Amino acid sequence: MQDDDFALTPELLLNAYAAGVFPMSEGRDSPEVFWVDPRRRGIIPLDGLHISRSLAKRMRRGGYDVTLNADFARVVAACADRDETWINAEICRLYVSLHDLGHAHSLEIWQDGAMAGGIYGVALGSAFFGESMFSRRTNGSKLALVHLVDHLRRCGFTLLDTQFLTDHLASMGGVEISRGAYRLQLASALQHAADITSLPLDRDAHSVLQRSTQTS
């Protein structure tokens, strides 16, 4: 739980990620933030993404666009816009500050000029810590995840941490590993540098799909 004697800072948050823990809140209106260190950790192997036939068909059909860091604060707000959320005002403030410092990033999916889905997270070394994602159109978050995994792989990332494993993530190749196994992967990822902005996004769904099929 947050100590009243000090304020959470972006630097403290980065140190926490490097130690394998992350912050959550009990709810939107809760003023407190606490640290989480799951016994079982969710990850998506970057060479193990599963794309269903229906999602592949959706990608081939096109009709959507993909951007990186086009509207970070709006993605965080959309992720928090649900009946139950662990994202309170303090967490929003912290991640916007991390984004301003170049450590937090968002990927957006657009359809008909509107944001259809998105995902945001924190980059440290060659690890990307996926925080949350949302959909406002069918498959919005799934499209965001496919394009994020492809981009992380192209930019040299080695670890995609999803914190917990949901049925949604498991259907796309997510797995659970022990805390010890996770920390070994994290330690290795922190020894290598990767930059999510080092390459432009590949917005061609066909080439993204082809690469994803070859590596999964």
C-alpha positions as CSV (number, residue, x, y, z in Angstrom):
1,M,0.0,0.0,0.0
2,Q,1.2,3.5,-0.7
3,D,3.0,5.2,2.1
4,D,1.6,8.7,2.9
5,D,5.2,9.9,3.6
6,F,6.2,9.8,0.0
7,A,4.7,10.2,-3.4
8,L,5.0,7.6,-6.1
9,T,7.3,8.8,-8.9
10,P,8.0,7.5,-12.4
11,E,11.5,6.6,-11.2
12,L,10.1,4.5,-8.3
13,L,7.7,2.8,-10.8
14,L,10.6,1.8,-13.1
15,N,12.6,0.4,-10.2
16,A,9.5,-1.6,-9.2
17,Y,9.2,-3.1,-12.7
18,A,12.9,-4.0,-12.7
19,A,12.3,-5.8,-9.4
20,G,9.3,-7.7,-10.9
21,V,6.4,-5.9,-9.2
22,F,3.8,-3.5,-10.5
23,P,1.1,-1.2,-9.0
24,M,-2.6,-1.6,-8.9
25,S,-5.5,0.1,-7.1
26,E,-8.7,-1.4,-5.6
27,G,-10.8,0.7,-7.9
28,R,-11.3,3.9,-9.8
29,D,-12.2,5.9,-6.7
30,S,-9.6,4.4,-4.4
31,P,-6.9,6.9,-3.4
32,E,-4.4,4.1,-2.6
33,V,-2.0,2.1,-4.8
34,F,-0.4,-1.2,-3.8
35,W,2.3,-3.4,-5.2
36,V,1.6,-6.8,-6.8
37,D,4.1,-9.7,-7.2
38,P,2.0,-12.7,-8.5
39,R,3.1,-16.2,-7.7
40,R,2.2,-17.1,-11.3
41,R,3.0,-14.7,-14.0
42,G,1.4,-14.3,-17.4
43,I,3.5,-13.8,-20.5
44,I,3.1,-14.1,-24.2
45,P,6.1,-15.7,-25.9
46,L,7.0,-13.3,-28.7
47,D,7.4,-16.3,-31.1
48,G,4.2,-18.0,-29.8
49,L,1.4,-15.7,-30.7
50,H,-1.8,-17.5,-31.8
51,I,-4.0,-15.9,-34.4
52,S,-7.3,-17.6,-35.0
53,R,-8.7,-18.1,-38.4
54,S,-11.4,-15.5,-37.8
55,L,-8.9,-12.9,-36.7
56,A,-6.6,-13.7,-39.6
57,K,-9.6,-13.2,-41.9
58,R,-10.4,-9.9,-40.2
59,M,-6.8,-8.7,-40.8
60,R,-6.9,-9.6,-44.4
61,R,-10.1,-7.7,-44.9
62,G,-8.3,-4.5,-43.7
63,G,-10.3,-1.3,-43.2
64,Y,-8.4,-0.3,-40.1
65,D,-5.2,1.7,-39.3
66,V,-2.6,1.3,-36.6
67,T,-0.6,4.0,-34.8
68,L,2.0,4.1,-32.1
69,N,1.8,6.7,-29.3
70,A,-0.8,8.7,-31.2
71,D,-2.9,9.4,-28.0
72,F,-1.5,7.7,-25.0
73,A,-3.6,9.4,-22.4
74,R,-6.8,8.5,-24.3
75,V,-5.8,4.9,-24.4
76,V,-5.3,4.8,-20.7
77,A,-8.6,6.5,-20.1
78,A,-10.3,4.0,-22.4
79,C,-8.8,1.1,-20.5
80,A,-10.1,2.6,-17.3
81,D,-13.6,3.2,-18.7
82,R,-15.3,0.0,-17.5
83,D,-17.5,-1.0,-14.5
84,E,-14.5,-2.5,-12.5
85,T,-11.0,-1.1,-13.0
86,W,-7.7,-1.1,-11.1
87,I,-6.7,2.2,-12.8
88,N,-7.3,5.2,-10.5
89,A,-6.3,8.8,-10.9
90,E,-2.8,8.3,-9.4
91,I,-2.0,5.4,-11.8
92,C,-3.2,7.5,-14.7
93,R,-0.9,10.3,-13.6
94,L,2.1,8.0,-13.2
95,Y,1.8,6.4,-16.6
96,V,1.3,9.7,-18.4
97,S,4.4,10.9,-16.7
98,L,6.2,7.7,-17.8
99,H,5.0,8.3,-21.3
100,D,6.3,11.9,-21.3
101,L,9.7,10.4,-20.2
102,G,9.7,7.9,-23.1
103,H,9.1,4.8,-21.0
104,A,5.4,4.1,-21.6
105,H,3.8,3.6,-25.0
106,S,0.5,3.0,-26.5
107,L,-0.7,1.3,-29.7
108,E,-4.0,2.3,-31.2
109,I,-6.4,0.7,-33.7
110,W,-8.6,3.1,-35.8
111,Q,-11.7,2.4,-37.8
112,D,-13.7,5.1,-39.6
113,G,-11.8,7.8,-37.9
114,A,-12.5,6.5,-34.4
115,M,-10.3,4.6,-31.9
116,A,-11.5,1.0,-32.1
117,G,-9.1,-0.5,-29.6
118,G,-5.7,-0.1,-28.0
119,I,-3.1,-1.3,-25.6
120,Y,-0.5,0.4,-23.4
121,G,2.5,-0.6,-21.4
122,V,6.0,0.1,-20.1
123,A,9.3,-0.6,-21.9
124,L,12.4,-1.3,-19.9
125,G,15.5,-3.0,-21.4
126,S,14.1,-5.5,-23.9
127,A,11.0,-6.2,-21.8
128,F,7.6,-4.7,-22.5
129,F,5.1,-4.8,-19.6
130,G,1.6,-4.8,-21.1
131,E,-0.7,-3.0,-18.6
132,S,-4.1,-3.0,-20.2
133,M,-6.0,-3.0,-23.4
134,F,-9.6,-2.2,-24.6
135,S,-12.0,-2.8,-27.5
136,R,-14.7,-0.5,-28.8
137,R,-15.2,-2.5,-32.0
138,T,-15.1,-6.3,-32.4
139,N,-11.5,-7.6,-32.3
140,G,-10.1,-4.1,-31.5
141,S,-7.9,-5.3,-28.6
142,K,-6.9,-8.5,-30.5
143,L,-5.7,-6.4,-33.5
144,A,-3.8,-4.2,-31.2
145,L,-2.1,-7.1,-29.5
146,V,-1.1,-8.8,-32.9
147,H,0.4,-5.5,-34.2
148,L,2.2,-4.9,-30.8
149,V,3.8,-8.4,-30.8
150,D,4.9,-8.0,-34.3
151,H,6.4,-4.6,-33.6
152,L,8.1,-5.6,-30.4
153,R,9.7,-8.6,-32.2
154,R,11.0,-6.4,-35.0
155,C,12.4,-3.9,-32.5
156,G,14.4,-6.5,-30.6
157,F,12.3,-7.1,-27.5
158,T,12.6,-10.5,-25.8
159,L,9.8,-10.4,-23.1
160,L,6.2,-9.5,-23.2
161,D,4.8,-9.5,-19.7
162,T,1.0,-9.6,-19.4
163,Q,1.1,-9.8,-15.5
164,F,-1.9,-12.1,-15.3
165,L,-3.2,-14.8,-17.7
166,T,-6.8,-14.3,-18.8
167,D,-8.9,-16.6,-21.1
168,H,-8.6,-13.8,-23.7
169,L,-4.8,-13.8,-23.5
170,A,-4.6,-17.6,-23.3
171,S,-6.5,-17.9,-26.5
172,M,-3.8,-15.8,-28.2
173,G,-0.9,-17.8,-27.0
174,G,-0.4,-16.5,-23.5
175,V,1.0,-18.8,-20.8
176,E,1.6,-18.8,-17.1
177,I,5.1,-19.3,-15.6
178,S,6.3,-19.4,-12.1
179,R,7.6,-16.3,-10.3
180,G,11.1,-17.7,-10.4
181,A,11.0,-18.5,-14.1
182,Y,9.6,-15.0,-14.8
183,R,12.4,-13.3,-12.8
184,L,15.0,-15.2,-14.8
185,Q,13.5,-14.0,-18.1
186,L,13.2,-10.5,-16.7
187,A,16.8,-10.4,-15.6
188,S,17.9,-11.5,-19.1
189,A,15.6,-8.9,-20.8
190,L,17.0,-6.1,-18.6
191,Q,20.5,-6.9,-19.8
192,H,19.6,-6.0,-23.4
193,A,18.5,-2.7,-24.9
194,A,15.5,-2.4,-27.2
195,D,13.7,0.7,-28.5
196,I,10.1,0.6,-29.5
197,T,10.5,3.7,-31.6
198,S,13.6,2.4,-33.5
199,L,11.5,1.2,-36.4
200,P,8.2,2.5,-37.9
201,L,5.1,0.5,-37.4
202,D,4.4,-1.9,-40.3
203,R,0.7,-1.0,-41.0
204,D,0.4,-3.6,-43.7
205,A,-1.8,-6.3,-42.1
206,H,-0.8,-8.9,-44.7
207,S,2.9,-8.6,-44.0
208,V,2.3,-8.6,-40.2
209,L,0.1,-11.7,-40.6
210,Q,2.7,-13.4,-42.7
211,R,5.5,-12.8,-40.2
212,S,3.3,-13.8,-37.3
213,T,2.4,-17.1,-39.0
214,Q,6.1,-17.9,-39.7
215,T,7.2,-17.4,-36.1
216,S,4.3,-19.0,-34.3
